[in-house]
Protein backbone atom coordinates (compact mmCIF):
# COMPACT_ATOMS: atom_id res chain seq x y z
CA UNK A 1 0.00 0.00 0.00
CA UNK A 2 1.34 3.41 -0.99
CA UNK A 3 1.64 5.98 1.76
CA UNK A 4 1.39 9.68 1.16
CA UNK A 5 1.54 12.72 3.38
CA UNK A 6 -1.13 15.39 3.39
CA UNK A 7 0.18 18.91 3.86
CA UNK A 8 -1.97 20.76 6.43
CA UNK A 9 -1.38 24.03 4.56
CA UNK A 10 -2.78 22.48 1.38
CA UNK A 11 -5.91 21.49 3.28
CA UNK A 12 -6.29 24.97 4.75
CA UNK A 13 -5.85 26.56 1.34
CA UNK A 14 -8.35 24.19 -0.25
CA UNK A 15 -10.92 24.97 2.44
CA UNK A 16 -10.33 28.71 2.09
CA UNK A 17 -10.88 28.47 -1.66
CA UNK A 18 -14.07 26.48 -1.12
CA UNK A 19 -15.35 29.30 1.10
CA UNK A 20 -14.59 31.86 -1.60
CA UNK A 21 -16.32 29.85 -4.33
CA UNK A 22 -19.33 29.14 -2.10
CA UNK A 23 -19.56 32.85 -1.26
CA UNK A 24 -19.53 33.71 -4.96
CA UNK A 25 -22.33 31.21 -5.60
CA UNK A 26 -24.39 32.64 -2.74
CA UNK A 27 -23.94 36.21 -3.95
CA UNK A 28 -24.95 35.26 -7.49
CA UNK A 29 -27.88 33.06 -6.55
CA UNK A 30 -30.06 35.09 -4.24
CA UNK A 31 -30.69 38.21 -2.23
CA UNK A 32 -29.15 37.73 1.18
CA UNK A 33 -30.40 38.98 4.52
CA UNK A 34 -28.17 41.31 6.55
CA UNK A 35 -27.41 38.40 8.88
CA UNK A 36 -26.36 36.17 5.98
CA UNK A 37 -24.20 38.96 4.54
CA UNK A 38 -22.51 39.40 7.92
CA UNK A 39 -21.82 35.65 8.13
CA UNK A 40 -20.52 35.63 4.57
CA UNK A 41 -18.28 38.59 5.27
CA UNK A 42 -16.85 36.85 8.33
CA UNK A 43 -16.21 33.65 6.38
CA UNK A 44 -14.42 35.59 3.63
CA UNK A 45 -12.35 37.45 6.22
CA UNK A 46 -11.34 34.14 7.80
CA UNK A 47 -10.45 32.69 4.39
CA UNK A 48 -8.34 35.76 3.63
CA UNK A 49 -6.49 35.43 6.94
CA UNK A 50 -5.78 31.76 6.19
CA UNK A 51 -4.35 32.56 2.76
CA UNK A 52 -2.24 35.39 4.17
CA UNK A 53 -0.91 33.21 7.00
CA UNK A 54 0.03 30.47 4.51
CA UNK A 55 1.80 33.01 2.32
CA UNK A 56 3.66 34.40 5.35
CA UNK A 57 4.70 30.90 6.42
CA UNK A 58 5.80 29.94 2.90
CA UNK A 59 9.17 28.21 3.01
CA UNK A 60 10.31 29.39 -0.41
CA UNK A 61 13.10 31.92 -0.88
CA UNK A 62 10.81 34.36 -2.68
CA UNK A 63 9.82 37.49 -0.76
CA UNK A 64 6.05 37.67 -1.21
CA UNK A 65 5.92 41.18 0.28
CA UNK A 66 7.86 42.59 -2.69
CA UNK A 67 5.14 41.53 -5.15
CA UNK A 68 2.85 44.30 -3.93
CA UNK A 69 5.52 46.95 -4.42
CA UNK A 70 6.13 46.01 -8.07
DOBAKOL-968699 format. One line per 5 residues: number of its first residue (from 1); their letters; for each residue z, x, y of N, C-alpha, C, CB. Coordinates in steps of 0.05 Angstrom, whole numbers, plus 5000, padded with zeros to 4 digits. Glycine has a CB too. Example, Ala and Ser with C-alpha at 12.3 -4.5 7.8 and 13.67 -1.06 7.14 Angstrom:
<recs>
1	as	5156:5264:4886:5156:5246:4910:5156:5264:4934:5181:5226:4911; 5142:5257:4955:5143:5273:4979:5157:5258:5001:5114:5282:4988
</recs>
This chain:
<recs>
1	xxxxx	5000:5017:4976:5000:5000:5000:5000:5018:5025:5025:4981:5000; 4983:5011:5044:4980:5027:5068:5002:5018:5088:4952:5023:5080; 5015:5038:5099:5035:5033:5120:5024:5039:5147:5061:5049:5114; 5032:5023:5166:5023:5028:5194:5047:5021:5212:4998:5011:5201; 5046:5034:5235:5068:5031:5254:5058:5013:5277:5078:5058:5265
6	xxxxx	5074:4995:5285:5068:4977:5308:5082:4988:5333:5076:4948:5302; 5066:4993:5353:5077:5004:5378:5090:4981:5394:5055:5018:5395; 5116:4982:5400:5129:4961:5415:5115:4955:5442:5158:4967:5420; 5105:4976:5455:5091:4972:5481:5066:4956:5477:5085:5000:5494; 5052:4960:5455:5028:4944:5450:5035:4915:5447:5013:4954:5424
11	xxxxx	5057:4909:5433:5066:4882:5430:5073:4869:5456:5089:4880:5410; 5088:4884:5473:5095:4874:5499:5070:4868:5516:5113:4894:5514; 5051:4887:5516:5027:4883:5531:5011:4859:5521:5009:4908:5530; 5009:4856:5495:4995:4833:5484:5008:4807:5492:4994:4835:5453; 5035:4806:5491:5049:4782:5499:5045:4776:5529:5079:4784:5493
16	xxxxx	5046:4797:5546:5042:4793:5574:5014:4782:5580:5046:4820:5589; 4994:4792:5566:4967:4782:5569:4964:4754:5560:4947:4800:5555; 4978:4746:5539:4978:4719:5530:4989:4700:5551:4994:4716:5503; 5010:4709:5564:5022:4693:5586:5002:4689:5608:5047:4707:5597; 4988:4710:5616:4968:4708:5637:4946:4689:5630:4956:4736:5644
21	xxxxx	4935:4691:5605:4913:4674:5597:4923:4645:5595:4902:4683:5570; 4947:4641:5585:4958:4613:5583:4962:4602:5611:4985:4613:5567; 4971:4618:5630:4975:4609:5657:4948:4600:5669:4988:4631:5674; 4927:4616:5664:4901:4609:5674:4891:4583:5663:4881:4632:5667; 4896:4579:5637:4888:4553:5624:4903:4530:5637:4893:4554:5594
26	xxxxx	4929:4534:5641:4945:4512:5653:4936:4506:5681:4975:4520:5653; 4930:4526:5697:4921:4521:5724:4894:4508:5725:4920:4547:5739; 4877:4513:5706:4850:4501:5705:4851:4473:5694:4831:4518:5688; 4870:4467:5677:4869:4442:5661:4881:4418:5675:4883:4447:5636; 4901:4422:5692:4915:4399:5702:4930:4405:5728:4935:4389:5681
31	xxxxx	4938:4383:5741:4955:4386:5764:4984:4390:5754:4953:4361:5784; 4997:4410:5764:5024:4417:5755:5045:4407:5774:5027:4447:5751; 5068:4400:5763:5090:4392:5780:5102:4417:5793:5112:4377:5762; 5118:4413:5814:5131:4437:5826:5148:4452:5806:5148:4427:5850; 5161:4438:5788:5178:4452:5768:5161:4469:5749:5194:4431:5752
36	xxxxx	5138:4458:5741:5120:4473:5723:5108:4497:5738:5097:4454:5713; 5101:4494:5763:5091:4516:5779:5112:4538:5782:5082:4506:5807; 5137:4530:5786:5158:4550:5788:5161:4565:5762:5185:4536:5796; 5161:4551:5739:5163:4564:5713:5139:4582:5708:5164:4542:5691; 5115:4573:5716:5091:4590:5713:5093:4615:5730:5067:4573:5720
41	xxxxx	5102:4611:5754:5105:4634:5772:5125:4655:5760:5115:4625:5800; 5147:4645:5749:5167:4663:5737:5155:4678:5713:5191:4647:5729; 5140:4663:5697:5128:4676:5673:5108:4697:5681:5114:4655:5656; 5092:4692:5702:5073:4712:5712:5087:4736:5724:5054:4699:5732; 5109:4731:5738:5124:4753:5749:5135:4771:5727:5148:4742:5766
46	xxxxx	5146:4758:5706:5156:4773:5683:5134:4789:5669:5169:4754:5663; 5110:4777:5666:5088:4791:5654:5079:4815:5671:5064:4772:5650; 5080:4811:5697:5073:4833:5715:5093:4856:5713:5072:4823:5744; 5118:4850:5711:5139:4870:5709:5136:4885:5682:5167:4858:5710; 5128:4871:5661:5124:4884:5635:5101:4904:5637:5118:4863:5613
51	xxxxx	5078:4896:5649:5055:4913:5651:5062:4937:5669:5031:4898:5663; 5076:4933:5690:5083:4955:5708:5103:4975:5694:5096:4945:5734; 5121:4964:5678:5140:4982:5664:5126:4998:5643:5163:4966:5652; 5106:4986:5630:5090:5001:5609:5074:5023:5623:5071:4981:5594; 5062:5016:5646:5046:5036:5660:5064:5059:5670:5032:5023:5684
56	xxxxx	5088:5053:5679:5107:5073:5688:5116:5091:5665:5131:5060:5701; 5119:5079:5641:5128:5094:5618:5106:5108:5603:5143:5076:5599; 5081:5105:5613:5058:5116:5599:5062:5146:5595:5032:5111:5615; 5056:5155:5571:5060:5183:5564:5036:5201:5570:5067:5186:5536; 5015:5190:5582:4992:5206:5588:4997:5224:5612:4967:5188:5593
61	xxxxx	4979:5243:5616:4982:5262:5638:4971:5251:5664:4969:5288:5632; 4959:5228:5664:4946:5216:5687:4967:5203:5705:4925:5195:5679; 4966:5208:5731:4985:5196:5750:4974:5169:5759:4989:5215:5774; 4985:5148:5747:4976:5121:5753:4980:5113:5782:4989:5101:5735; 5000:5125:5796:5006:5118:5824:4983:5127:5842:5031:5131:5832
66	xxxxx	4968:5147:5835:4946:5157:5852:4922:5139:5852:4937:5184:5842; 4920:5121:5832:4897:5103:5831:4897:5084:5854:4898:5087:5804; 4920:5076:5864:4921:5057:5886:4913:5070:5912:4949:5046:5889; 4918:5096:5914:4912:5110:5939:4882:5116:5942:4927:5137:5940; 4867:5116:5919:4839:5123:5920:4822:5100:5930:4829:5130:5893
</recs>
